[in-house]
Amino acid sequence: MPTDLQIARSVTPRPINDVAADLGVPAEAVVPYGRDKAKIVLNRRPEPRGNLILVSAITPTPAGEGKTTTSVGLAMGLAKIGKNCAVALREPSLGPVMGLKGGAAGGGRAQVIPMEDINLHFTGDFHAIASAHNLLAAVLDNHLHFGNELNIEPRTTLLRRVLDMNDRALRHVVLGLGGRTMGIPRESGFDITAASEVMAILCLAEDFADLQNRLGNILLGQRRGTGEGIYVRDLGAEGAMAVLLKDAINPNLAQTLEGTPALIHGGPFANIAHGANSVIATKTALEFADWVVTEAGFGFDLGAEKFLHIKCRSAGLSPRCVVLVATIRALKAHGGIGKDALTTLNPEGVEDGLPNLERHLDSIAAFGLTAVVALNHFDGDSDSEVRAVQRLCAKRGVRFAICRGWADGGDGSTDLARAVVEAAEEGDGTFKPLYALEQPVEDKIAAICEGVYGTEHVVYSKAAQRDLKRIRRLGLSDLPICIAKTPASLSDDPTLLGRPRNFVINVREIQIAAGAGFLIPITGDILRMPGLPRRPAALGMGVDEDGQIVGLS
């Protein structure tokens, strides 16, 4: 099998104007970025009408699950069976591309293209988001330096700077050293751009006016003496931030290897943010396509839970069904099989890993949604191992389909496409939130921990308890919850695989994202700035003598 990059280069993309025309996007709304990608500029709120399909997965393992590959394959499979379809995905972050994970354009015969552009700078959205965020940080520090007219208590300022790269050395920094002209000395740090509140705001905004209003609602700190909240609107920086985001707010149009429209926009991580592509991109896809496939990051416990409680609640969306992706190798990993033995025939190991799949199916049922289990098939998967998953699905009355999109593209995804159409026609298109917004913050966190993670035990540090009091004083208790947690386990301990029970979720602090419109409990040892692995993927990349990129995956 050729590499992903070789496969992507072997296809001649359709002119992007033709892709847009087939989708029904008016020509005047298409702003091409070269011949193979474009911005869609509607200058109004999209009017969604299509069926939304959410793709999620079991708890991730190093063996891989393939949500993006399955999402792209499913969209092409729906097109193969005659459905008017589009896929709506997040943009990759340079941090994972250059680090451990690699690219996020799918894989094999189920990719979105232009693969190199999508995985690198694409249309510049990430750079615009980082610029807007860091402009705010600079304006805030400048305000403190020149007298602090708003009387902000510097120790309450929350804003860290961002960078779209994994860089552990920037997690904790000291600002303002070097003398009186260099600013106010204080401790701070950097987060990765995907964790920026500006990223979340761009992804949740309904239109430009909503974007600017949300930017103004970012909490900067508290007034000295009174504890009153100080917001970006008090500083007056939201207009300049919006200027930098003027083009970035418009969704990007690309295509799959088979020419299916792909809207790729926004890139928050689901372990440290809400993990879904933009509302504007999803709704634009839903206006022009009858069927829209979208993906939520990491496992159902992270991306999908936040997709439902945050994105769907805010935007008035609801998926017709949920596709839960699993692989035989990942199930073996959850069954305790070591990495070196994952390709060895072991139906019992698969059986031992099925409780993790069951936990996520329980969560989907708790939301009142219909599930389809998609087995992302590898050549080495045996019939006996596959039958173990089929038996569980039959026992639970859940539809099951094998997806061979990686090897066969749309042709290998038609069984899954048919199962999804059947499930979507069965569901009523609504879901039940696990908590009400007016509930106390602790009760909302408990509802997620019990209903999705599978534990009733939540412990708050002293810092987190102070944060709860602060949230109540600021009148922000009605916001939804966006828990930051390891993606490697249902718990906050990445070593607890499978379906752990009677574990404790440790909340060490709770951050406020008032502009985005949610609260962020930080659990366990999760960090909002990843580090590079011992051997980063970047060390295998380069440009050959013909000017072609090599080593990108």
QUIVEN-V364483 format. One record per residue. N is the residue number from 0. RES is the residue in one letter. D_FIRST is the distance of its C-alpha to the first C-alpha in whole Angstrom. Layout:
BEGIN
N,RES,D_FIRST / N,RES,D_FIRST
END
This chain:
BEGIN
0,M,0 / 1,P,4 / 2,T,7 / 3,D,9 / 4,L,11 / 5,Q,10 / 6,I,9 / 7,A,13 / 8,R,14 / 9,S,13 / 10,V,15 / 11,T,19 / 12,P,21 / 13,R,24 / 14,P,27 / 15,I,28 / 16,N,31 / 17,D,30 / 18,V,28 / 19,A,31 / 20,A,33 / 21,D,31 / 22,L,32 / 23,G,35 / 24,V,36 / 25,P,39 / 26,A,38 / 27,E,41 / 28,A,39 / 29,V,36 / 30,V,36 / 31,P,33 / 32,Y,31 / 33,G,30 / 34,R,28 / 35,D,25 / 36,K,27 / 37,A,30 / 38,K,33 / 39,I,35 / 40,V,38 / 41,L,41 / 42,N,44 / 43,R,44 / 44,R,43 / 45,P,40 / 46,E,42 / 47,P,39 / 48,R,39 / 49,G,36 / 50,N,34 / 51,L,32 / 52,I,30 / 53,L,29 / 54,V,26 / 55,S,26 / 56,A,25 / 57,I,26 / 58,T,27 / 59,P,24 / 60,T,23 / 61,P,21 / 62,A,19 / 63,G,18 / 64,E,19 / 65,G,17 / 66,K,20 / 67,T,19 / 68,T,16 / 69,T,18 / 70,S,21 / 71,V,19 / 72,G,17 / 73,L,21 / 74,A,22 / 75,M,20 / 76,G,21 / 77,L,24 / 78,A,24 / 79,K,23 / 80,I,26 / 81,G,28 / 82,K,29 / 83,N,30 / 84,C,28 / 85,A,27 / 86,V,25 / 87,A,27 / 88,L,25 / 89,R,26 / 90,E,26 / 91,P,24 / 92,S,26 / 93,L,26 / 94,G,27 / 95,P,24 / 96,V,21 / 97,M,23 / 98,G,24 / 99,L,22 / 100,K,20 / 101,G,18 / 102,G,18 / 103,A,19 / 104,A,17 / 105,G,15 / 106,G,11 / 107,G,8 / 108,R,10 / 109,A,13 / 110,Q,14 / 111,V,18 / 112,I,18 / 113,P,20 / 114,M,17 / 115,E,19 / 116,D,22 / 117,I,22 / 118,N,21 / 119,L,24 / 120,H,27 / 121,F,26 / 122,T,30 / 123,G,32 / 124,D,33 / 125,F,32 / 126,H,34 / 127,A,37 / 128,I,37 / 129,A,37 / 130,S,40 / 131,A,42 / 132,H,42 / 133,N,43 / 134,L,46 / 135,L,47 / 136,A,47 / 137,A,49 / 138,V,51 / 139,L,52 / 140,D,53 / 141,N,55 / 142,H,57 / 143,L,58 / 144,H,59 / 145,F,61 / 146,G,63 / 147,N,61 / 148,E,63 / 149,L,61 / 150,N,63 / 151,I,59 / 152,E,59 / 153,P,56 / 154,R,56 / 155,T,54 / 156,T,52 / 157,L,49 / 158,L,46 / 159,R,44 / 160,R,42 / 161,V,38 / 162,L,35 / 163,D,32 / 164,M,30 / 165,N,30 / 166,D,34 / 167,R,36 / 168,A,38 / 169,L,39 / 170,R,40 / 171,H,43 / 172,V,45 / 173,V,49 / 174,L,50 / 175,G,53 / 176,L,54 / 177,G,56 / 178,G,59 / 179,R,61 / 180,T,59 / 181,M,56 / 182,G,56 / 183,I,56 / 184,P,55 / 185,R,53 / 186,E,50 / 187,S,47 / 188,G,43 / 189,F,40 / 190,D,37 / 191,I,34 / 192,T,34 / 193,A,32 / 194,A,35 / 195,S,38 / 196,E,40 / 197,V,40 / 198,M,36 / 199,A,38 / 200,I,40 / 201,L,38 / 202,C,36 / 203,L,39 / 204,A,41 / 205,E,42 / 206,D,43 / 207,F,44 / 208,A,48 / 209,D,46 / 210,L,44 / 211,Q,47 / 212,N,49 / 213,R,47 / 214,L,47 / 215,G,50 / 216,N,50 / 217,I,48 / 218,L,50 / 219,L,51 / 220,G,54 / 221,Q,57 / 222,R,61 / 223,R,63 / 224,G,66 / 225,T,65 / 226,G,61 / 227,E,61 / 228,G,57 / 229,I,56 / 230,Y,54 / 231,V,52 / 232,R,54 / 233,D,57 / 234,L,56 / 235,G,55 / 236,A,51 / 237,E,49 / 238,G,50 / 239,A,49 / 240,M,46 / 241,A,45 / 242,V,46 / 243,L,42 / 244,L,41 / 245,K,42 / 246,D,38 / 247,A,36 / 248,I,38 / 249,N,36 / 250,P,33 / 251,N,30 / 252,L,28 / 253,A,24 / 254,Q,22 / 255,T,19 / 256,L,16 / 257,E,18 / 258,G,21 / 259,T,23 / 260,P,25 / 261,A,24 / 262,L,27 / 263,I,26 / 264,H,30 / 265,G,31 / 266,G,29 / 267,P,31 / 268,F,30 / 269,A,31 / 270,N,32 / 271,I,35 / 272,A,35 / 273,H,35 / 274,G,31 / 275,A,31 / 276,N,30 / 277,S,34 / 278,V,36 / 279,I,36 / 280,A,33 / 281,T,33 / 282,K,36 / 283,T,35 / 284,A,32 / 285,L,34 / 286,E,37 / 287,F,35 / 288,A,32 / 289,D,33 / 290,W,30 / 291,V,29 / 292,V,26 / 293,T,27 / 294,E,26 / 295,A,28 / 296,G,27 / 297,F,26 / 298,G,28 / 299,F,31 / 300,D,33 / 301,L,33 / 302,G,31 / 303,A,32 / 304,E,36 / 305,K,36 / 306,F,35 / 307,L,37 / 308,H,40 / 309,I,40 / 310,K,38 / 311,C,39 / 312,R,42 / 313,S,43 / 314,A,41 / 315,G,42 / 316,L,39 / 317,S,38 / 318,P,35 / 319,R,35 / 320,C,33 / 321,V,30 / 322,V,27 / 323,L,26 / 324,V,23 / 325,A,22 / 326,T,19 / 327,I,20 / 328,R,19 / 329,A,22 / 330,L,24 / 331,K,24 / 332,A,25 / 333,H,28 / 334,G,29 / 335,G,29 / 336,I,27 / 337,G,26 / 338,K,22 / 339,D,22 / 340,A,22 / 341,L,20 / 342,T,18 / 343,T,21 / 344,L,22 / 345,N,25 / 346,P,26 / 347,E,30 / 348,G,28 / 349,V,26 / 350,E,30 / 351,D,31 / 352,G,29 / 353,L,30 / 354,P,33 / 355,N,31 / 356,L,29 / 357,E,33 / 358,R,35 / 359,H,32 / 360,L,33 / 361,D,37 / 362,S,37 / 363,I,35 / 364,A,38 / 365,A,41 / 366,F,40 / 367,G,40 / 368,L,37 / 369,T,35 / 370,A,32 / 371,V,28 / 372,V,26 / 373,A,22 / 374,L,20 / 375,N,17 / 376,H,15 / 377,F,13 / 378,D,12 / 379,G,14 / 380,D,17 / 381,S,20 / 382,D,22 / 383,S,25 / 384,E,24 / 385,V,23 / 386,R,26 / 387,A,28 / 388,V,27 / 389,Q,28 / 390,R,31 / 391,L,32 / 392,C,31 / 393,A,33 / 394,K,36 / 395,R,36 / 396,G,36 / 397,V,33 / 398,R,30 / 399,F,27 / 400,A,23 / 401,I,20 / 402,C,17 / 403,R,14 / 404,G,14 / 405,W,10 / 406,A,9 / 407,D,11 / 408,G,13 / 409,G,17 / 410,D,17 / 411,G,16 / 412,S,18 / 413,T,21 / 414,D,23 / 415,L,23 / 416,A,24 / 417,R,27 / 418,A,28 / 419,V,28 / 420,V,31 / 421,E,33 / 422,A,33 / 423,A,34 / 424,E,37 / 425,E,38 / 426,G,38 / 427,D,41 / 428,G,39 / 429,T,41 / 430,F,41 / 431,K,43 / 432,P,43 / 433,L,44 / 434,Y,47 / 435,A,49 / 436,L,50 / 437,E,53 / 438,Q,53 / 439,P,53 / 440,V,50 / 441,E,50 / 442,D,50 / 443,K,47 / 444,I,45 / 445,A,47 / 446,A,45 / 447,I,42 / 448,C,42 / 449,E,43 / 450,G,42 / 451,V,38 / 452,Y,38 / 453,G,40 / 454,T,43 / 455,E,47 / 456,H,47 / 457,V,47 / 458,V,49 / 459,Y,50 / 460,S,51 / 461,K,54 / 462,A,52 / 463,A,50 / 464,Q,54 / 465,R,55 / 466,D,52 / 467,L,53 / 468,K,57 / 469,R,56 / 470,I,54 / 471,R,57 / 472,R,59 / 473,L,57 / 474,G,57 / 475,L,53 / 476,S,53 / 477,D,51 / 478,L,48 / 479,P,45 / 480,I,43 / 481,C,40 / 482,I,39 / 483,A,37 / 484,K,36 / 485,T,33 / 486,P,30 / 487,A,29 / 488,S,32 / 489,L,34 / 490,S,37 / 491,D,37 / 492,D,36 / 493,P,33 / 494,T,33 / 495,L,34 / 496,L,31 / 497,G,32 / 498,R,35 / 499,P,37 / 500,R,41 / 501,N,44 / 502,F,43 / 503,V,44 / 504,I,43 / 505,N,44 / 506,V,45 / 507,R,46 / 508,E,47 / 509,I,46 / 510,Q,46 / 511,I,47 / 512,A,45 / 513,A,48 / 514,G,46 / 515,A,43 / 516,G,45 / 517,F,44 / 518,L,45 / 519,I,42 / 520,P,43 / 521,I,41 / 522,T,41 / 523,G,40 / 524,D,39 / 525,I,36 / 526,L,36 / 527,R,36 / 528,M,35 / 529,P,32 / 530,G,31 / 531,L,28 / 532,P,27 / 533,R,27 / 534,R,25 / 535,P,24 / 536,A,20 / 537,A,23 / 538,L,23 / 539,G,19 / 540,M,20 / 541,G,21 / 542,V,22 / 543,D,21 / 544,E,24 / 545,D,23 / 546,G,24 / 547,Q,20 / 548,I,19 / 549,V,17 / 550,G,16 / 551,L,16 / 552,S,14
END
